[in-house]
Amino acid sequence: MCLGIPGQIVEITDTNHQLAIVNIAGVKRQVNIACIVDEQHPPEACIGDWVLVHVGFAMNRINEQEAAETLQLLEELATAQAAVNT
């Protein structure tokens, strides 16, 4: 099963290699943003974008509400899993 985790791009670290820092629920990770940039949306325009991150790549841009709903669902799954494990 593949799972994309929502995160927000907070910094572009390498424009040439299309690398950015994404904040995922308070954890900052470097990701490749090549899948979400083009001539109309260059790397510099990505700061503040919400994206789905999978194995180090920002796979798609999503809106803030979609990100919040997905993060909430992931928290509920974690809580349910913790209850099952106790």
C-alpha distances in whole Angstrom, upper triangle without the diagonal:
4,6,10,13,16,19,23,24,28,29,29,30,30,31,31,28,26,25,25,25,22,23,20,21,24,22,23,22,23,20,21,22,23,20,22,26,28,32,32,30,30,29,32,31,27,29,28,25,22,19,15,14,11,12,16,16,17,15,17,20,20,23,24,24,20,19,21,20,16,17,19,16,15,18,18,15,16,20,19,17,20,22,21,21,25
4,7,10,13,16,19,21,24,25,25,26,27,27,28,25,23,22,22,21,19,20,17,19,22,20,21,18,19,17,17,18,19,17,18,22,25,28,28,26,27,25,28,27,24,25,24,21,18,15,11,11,8,9,13,13,13,12,14,17,17,20,21,21,18,17,19,18,14,16,18,16,14,17,18,16,17,20,20,18,21,24,22,23,26
4,6,10,13,16,18,21,23,24,25,25,26,27,24,22,20,20,19,16,17,14,15,18,17,18,16,18,15,16,17,19,16,17,21,24,28,27,25,25,24,26,25,22,23,21,19,15,13,9,8,7,9,12,12,12,11,12,15,14,17,18,18,15,13,15,15,11,12,15,12,10,14,15,13,14,18,18,16,19,22,21,22,25
4,7,9,13,15,18,20,20,21,22,23,24,22,19,18,17,16,13,14,11,13,16,15,15,14,15,13,14,14,16,14,14,18,21,24,24,21,22,20,23,21,18,19,18,15,12,9,5,5,5,8,10,9,9,8,9,11,11,14,15,15,12,10,13,13,10,10,14,13,11,14,16,14,15,19,19,19,21,24,24,24,27
4,6,10,13,15,18,19,20,22,23,25,22,19,17,15,14,11,11,7,9,12,12,12,12,14,12,14,14,17,15,15,18,22,25,24,21,22,20,22,21,17,17,16,14,10,8,5,5,7,10,10,10,9,10,11,11,11,13,13,14,11,8,11,11,8,8,11,11,9,12,14,13,13,17,18,17,19,22,23,23,25
4,7,10,13,16,17,19,21,21,24,22,18,17,14,13,9,9,7,8,11,11,12,12,14,12,14,13,17,15,14,17,20,24,22,19,20,18,19,18,14,14,12,10,7,6,5,6,9,12,12,11,9,10,10,9,8,10,9,11,9,5,8,10,7,7,11,11,10,12,15,15,15,18,20,20,21,24,25,25,28
4,7,9,12,14,16,18,19,22,19,16,14,11,10,6,5,4,7,9,9,9,9,11,10,13,12,16,15,13,16,20,22,21,18,18,16,17,16,12,11,10,8,6,5,6,7,10,13,12,11,9,11,11,10,9,11,10,12,11,7,10,12,10,9,13,14,13,14,17,18,17,20,22,22,23,26,27,27,29
4,6,9,12,14,17,17,20,19,15,13,10,8,5,5,7,9,10,10,9,10,11,11,13,12,15,15,13,15,18,21,19,16,16,13,14,13,9,8,6,6,4,6,9,10,13,15,13,13,10,12,12,10,10,10,9,12,12,9,11,14,13,12,15,17,16,17,20,21,21,23,25,26,26,29,31,31,33
4,6,8,11,13,13,17,15,12,10,7,6,4,6,9,12,12,12,9,10,9,9,11,9,13,14,11,12,16,18,17,13,13,10,10,10,7,5,5,6,6,7,10,10,14,16,13,12,9,12,12,10,12,12,12,15,15,12,15,18,16,15,19,21,19,21,24,24,24,26,29,29,29,32,34,33,35
4,7,10,13,14,17,16,14,11,8,6,6,7,10,12,11,11,9,10,10,11,13,12,16,17,15,15,18,20,19,16,15,12,11,11,8,5,6,8,10,11,14,14,17,18,15,15,13,16,16,14,15,15,14,17,18,15,16,20,19,17,20,23,21,22,25,26,25,28,30,30,30,33,35,35,36
4,6,9,10,14,14,11,9,6,5,7,9,13,15,14,13,10,10,9,10,12,11,15,16,15,14,17,19,19,15,13,10,9,10,8,6,8,10,12,13,16,15,18,19,15,15,13,17,17,15,17,18,17,21,21,18,20,23,22,21,24,26,24,25,29,29,28,31,33,33,33,36,38,37,39
4,6,7,10,10,8,6,4,6,9,12,15,18,17,16,12,12,9,10,10,9,12,14,13,12,15,16,17,13,11,7,7,9,8,7,10,11,14,14,16,15,18,18,14,14,13,16,16,15,18,19,19,23,23,20,22,25,24,23,26,28,26,28,31,31,30,33,35,35,35,39,40,39,41
4,7,9,9,8,6,5,7,10,13,16,19,18,16,12,11,8,10,10,11,13,16,15,14,17,19,20,16,13,10,10,13,12,11,14,15,17,16,18,16,19,18,14,14,14,18,19,18,21,22,22,26,25,23,25,28,26,25,28,30,28,29,32,32,31,34,37,36,36,39,40,39,42
4,6,6,6,5,7,10,13,16,19,22,21,19,15,13,10,10,9,10,11,15,15,13,15,17,18,16,12,9,10,13,12,13,16,16,18,18,19,17,19,18,15,14,14,18,19,19,22,24,24,28,27,25,27,30,28,27,31,32,30,31,35,34,33,37,39,38,38,42,43,42,44
4,6,5,6,8,12,14,18,21,24,23,22,18,16,13,12,10,10,10,13,13,11,12,13,15,13,9,6,8,11,11,12,16,16,18,17,19,18,20,20,16,15,15,17,18,18,21,23,24,27,27,25,27,30,28,28,32,33,31,33,36,36,35,38,40,39,40,44,44,44,46
4,6,8,11,14,17,21,23,27,26,24,20,18,14,13,11,11,10,14,14,12,13,14,16,15,11,9,11,14,14,16,19,19,21,20,21,20,21,20,17,15,16,18,19,20,23,26,27,30,29,27,30,33,31,30,34,35,33,35,38,38,37,40,42,41,42,45,46,45,48
4,6,9,13,15,19,21,25,24,22,18,15,12,10,8,9,8,12,13,12,13,15,18,15,12,10,13,15,14,16,19,18,20,18,19,17,18,17,13,12,13,16,18,19,22,25,26,29,28,25,29,31,28,28,32,32,30,32,36,35,34,37,39,38,39,42,43,42,45
4,7,10,13,16,18,22,22,20,16,14,10,8,6,5,6,9,10,8,11,13,15,12,9,7,10,12,10,12,15,14,16,14,16,14,16,15,12,10,10,13,14,15,18,21,22,25,24,22,25,27,25,25,29,30,28,30,33,32,32,35,37,36,37,40,41,40,43
4,7,10,13,15,19,19,16,13,10,7,6,5,6,8,11,11,11,14,16,18,14,12,8,11,13,11,11,14,14,15,13,15,13,14,14,10,9,10,13,15,15,18,20,21,24,23,21,23,26,24,23,27,28,25,27,31,30,29,32,34,33,34,38,38,37,40
4,6,10,12,16,15,13,10,8,5,5,6,7,10,12,11,11,15,17,18,14,12,8,10,11,9,9,11,11,12,11,13,12,14,14,10,10,9,13,14,14,16,18,18,22,21,18,20,23,21,20,24,25,23,25,28,28,27,30,32,31,32,35,36,36,38
4,7,10,13,12,10,6,5,4,6,9,10,13,15,14,15,18,20,21,17,15,12,12,14,11,9,11,11,12,11,13,11,14,14,10,11,10,14,15,15,16,18,17,20,20,17,19,22,20,18,22,23,21,22,26,26,24,27,30,29,29,33,34,33,35
4,6,10,9,8,5,5,6,7,10,10,14,14,13,15,18,21,21,17,16,13,14,14,10,9,9,9,9,9,10,9,12,13,10,10,9,12,13,12,13,15,14,17,16,13,15,18,16,14,18,20,18,19,22,22,21,24,26,26,26,30,31,30,32
4,6,6,5,4,7,9,10,13,14,17,18,16,18,22,24,24,20,19,16,16,16,13,11,10,11,9,10,11,10,13,15,12,13,12,15,15,14,14,15,13,16,16,12,13,16,15,12,16,18,16,16,20,20,19,21,24,24,24,27,29,28,30
4,5,5,6,8,11,11,14,15,18,18,17,19,23,26,25,21,21,19,19,19,15,14,12,12,10,10,10,9,12,13,12,13,12,14,15,14,14,15,13,15,14,10,11,14,12,9,13,14,12,13,16,16,15,18,21,20,21,24,25,25,27
4,6,8,11,14,15,18,18,22,22,20,23,26,29,28,24,25,22,22,22,18,16,14,14,12,12,12,12,15,16,15,16,15,17,17,16,15,16,13,14,14,11,10,13,11,8,11,13,11,10,14,15,13,15,18,18,18,21,23,23,24
4,6,10,13,15,18,19,23,23,22,24,27,30,29,25,25,22,22,22,18,16,14,15,14,15,15,14,17,18,16,18,17,19,20,19,18,18,15,17,18,14,13,16,15,12,14,17,14,13,17,18,16,18,21,21,20,23,26,25,26
4,7,10,12,16,17,21,21,21,23,26,29,29,25,24,21,21,22,18,16,15,16,14,14,14,13,15,15,13,15,15,18,19,19,19,19,17,19,19,15,15,18,16,13,16,18,15,15,19,19,17,19,22,21,21,24,26,25,26
4,7,10,13,14,18,19,18,20,24,26,26,22,21,18,18,19,16,14,14,14,13,13,14,12,14,14,12,13,13,17,18,17,18,19,17,20,20,16,17,20,18,15,18,20,18,18,22,22,20,22,25,24,24,28,29,28,30
4,6,10,12,15,17,17,18,22,25,25,21,20,16,18,18,15,14,15,15,14,13,13,10,12,11,8,10,11,14,16,17,18,20,19,21,20,17,18,21,18,16,20,21,18,19,23,22,21,24,26,25,25,29,30,28,31
4,7,9,13,14,15,16,19,22,23,19,17,14,15,17,14,13,15,14,14,13,13,10,12,11,7,9,10,14,16,16,18,20,20,23,22,18,21,23,21,19,23,24,21,22,26,25,24,27,29,28,28,32,33,32,34
4,6,9,11,11,13,16,19,20,17,15,12,14,16,12,13,14,13,13,10,11,8,9,8,5,5,6,10,12,13,16,18,19,22,20,17,20,22,19,18,22,23,20,22,25,25,24,27,29,28,29,32,33,32,34
4,6,8,9,10,13,17,18,15,13,10,13,15,12,13,15,14,14,11,12,9,10,10,6,5,6,9,11,13,16,19,20,23,21,19,22,24,21,21,25,25,23,25,28,27,27,30,32,30,32,35,35,35,37
4,5,6,7,10,13,14,11,10,8,11,11,9,11,13,11,12,9,10,9,11,12,9,6,5,8,9,10,13,16,18,21,19,17,20,22,20,20,24,24,23,25,28,27,27,31,32,31,33,36,36,36,39
4,6,6,8,12,13,11,10,9,12,13,11,14,16,14,15,12,13,12,13,13,11,8,8,9,10,12,15,18,20,23,21,20,23,25,23,23,27,27,26,28,31,30,30,34,35,34,36,39,39,39,42
4,6,8,12,13,11,11,11,14,14,12,15,16,13,13,10,11,11,11,13,11,8,7,6,7,9,13,16,19,21,19,18,22,23,20,21,25,25,24,27,29,28,29,32,33,32,34,37,37,37,40
4,7,10,10,8,9,9,12,11,8,12,13,10,11,9,10,11,13,15,13,9,7,7,6,7,10,13,16,19,17,16,20,21,19,20,24,24,23,26,28,28,28,32,33,32,34,37,37,38,40
4,7,8,5,5,6,9,9,8,11,14,11,13,12,14,14,16,17,15,12,10,10,10,10,13,16,18,21,20,19,22,24,23,23,27,27,27,29,32,31,32,35,36,36,38,40,41,41,44
4,5,5,6,8,11,10,11,14,16,14,16,15,17,18,19,21,19,15,13,13,12,12,16,18,21,24,22,22,25,27,26,27,30,31,30,33,35,35,35,38,40,39,41,44,44,45,47
4,6,6,9,11,10,12,15,18,16,19,18,20,21,23,24,22,19,17,17,16,15,19,20,23,26,25,25,28,30,29,30,33,34,33,36,38,38,39,42,43,43,44,47,48,48,51
4,6,10,11,9,11,14,16,14,17,17,19,21,23,25,23,19,17,17,15,14,16,18,20,23,22,23,26,27,27,28,31,32,32,34,36,37,38,40,42,42,44,46,47,47,50
4,7,8,6,7,11,12,11,13,13,16,18,20,22,20,16,14,14,12,11,14,15,17,21,20,20,23,25,24,25,28,29,29,31,33,34,34,37,39,39,40,43,44,44,47
4,6,5,7,10,13,12,15,15,17,18,20,22,19,16,14,15,14,13,16,18,20,23,22,21,24,27,26,26,30,31,30,32,35,35,35,38,40,39,41,44,45,45,47
4,5,5,8,11,10,13,13,16,16,18,19,16,14,12,14,14,13,16,17,19,22,22,20,23,26,24,24,28,29,28,30,33,33,33,36,38,37,38,41,42,42,45
4,6,7,10,11,14,15,18,18,21,22,19,17,15,17,16,14,17,18,19,22,23,21,23,26,26,25,29,30,29,31,34,34,34,37,39,39,40,43,44,44,46
4,6,8,8,12,13,17,18,21,22,19,17,14,16,14,12,14,15,16,20,20,19,21,24,23,24,27,28,28,29,32,33,33,35,38,38,39,41,43,43,45
4,6,5,9,10,13,14,17,19,16,14,11,13,11,9,12,13,14,17,17,15,18,21,20,20,23,25,24,26,29,29,29,32,34,34,35,38,39,39,41
4,6,9,11,14,15,18,20,17,15,13,15,14,11,13,13,13,17,17,15,17,21,20,19,23,25,24,25,28,29,29,31,33,33,34,37,38,38,40
4,7,9,13,14,18,20,18,16,13,15,14,11,11,10,10,14,14,12,14,17,17,17,19,22,21,22,25,26,26,28,31,31,32,34,36,36,38
4,6,10,12,16,18,16,14,10,12,10,7,8,8,8,12,12,10,13,16,15,15,18,20,20,21,24,25,25,27,29,30,31,34,35,35,37
4,7,9,13,16,15,13,9,11,9,6,5,6,6,10,9,7,10,12,12,12,15,16,16,18,20,21,22,24,26,26,28,30,31,32,34
4,6,10,13,12,9,6,7,5,4,5,8,9,12,10,8,11,13,11,12,15,16,15,18,20,20,21,24,25,25,27,29,30,31,33
4,7,10,10,8,6,6,5,7,7,10,11,13,10,8,12,13,10,11,14,14,13,16,18,18,18,22,23,22,24,27,27,28,31
4,7,6,5,4,6,8,9,11,14,14,16,14,11,14,15,12,12,16,16,14,17,19,18,18,22,23,22,24,27,27,27,30
4,6,5,7,7,10,12,14,17,18,19,16,14,17,17,14,14,18,17,15,18,20,18,18,22,23,21,23,26,26,26,29
4,6,9,9,13,15,17,20,21,23,20,17,20,21,17,17,21,20,17,20,22,20,20,23,24,23,24,28,27,26,30
4,7,9,12,14,17,20,20,22,20,17,20,21,18,18,21,21,18,21,24,22,21,25,27,25,26,30,30,29,32
4,6,9,11,14,17,18,21,18,16,19,21,18,18,21,21,19,22,24,23,23,26,28,26,28,31,31,31,34
4,6,8,10,14,15,17,15,13,17,18,15,16,20,20,18,21,23,22,23,26,27,26,28,31,31,31,34
4,7,10,13,15,17,15,13,17,18,15,16,20,19,18,21,23,22,23,26,27,26,29,31,31,32,35
4,6,10,13,15,12,11,15,16,14,16,19,19,18,21,23,22,24,27,28,27,30,32,32,33,36
4,7,10,12,10,10,13,15,13,15,18,18,18,21,23,23,24,27,28,28,30,32,33,34,36
4,7,8,6,7,10,11,10,12,15,16,16,18,20,21,22,24,26,26,28,30,31,32,35
4,6,5,6,9,10,11,12,14,16,17,19,20,21,23,25,26,27,29,31,32,33,35
4,5,5,6,9,10,10,12,14,15,16,18,20,21,23,24,26,27,29,30,32,33
4,5,5,6,9,10,11,12,14,15,17,18,20,21,23,24,26,27,29,30,32
4,6,5,6,9,10,11,12,14,15,17,18,20,21,23,24,26,27,29,31
4,6,5,6,9,10,11,12,14,15,17,18,20,21,23,24,26,27,29
4,5,5,6,9,10,11,12,14,15,17,18,20,21,23,24,26,27
4,6,5,6,9,10,11,12,14,15,17,18,20,21,23,24,26
4,5,5,6,9,10,11,12,14,15,16,18,20,21,23,25
4,5,5,6,9,10,11,12,14,15,17,19,20,21,23
4,5,5,6,9,10,11,12,14,15,17,19,20,21
4,5,5,6,9,10,10,12,14,15,17,18,20
4,5,5,6,9,10,10,12,14,15,16,19
4,5,5,6,9,10,11,12,14,15,17
4,5,5,6,9,10,11,12,14,16
4,5,5,6,9,10,11,12,14
4,5,5,6,9,10,11,13
4,5,5,6,9,10,11
4,5,5,6,9,10
4,5,5,6,9
4,5,5,6
4,5,5
4,6
4
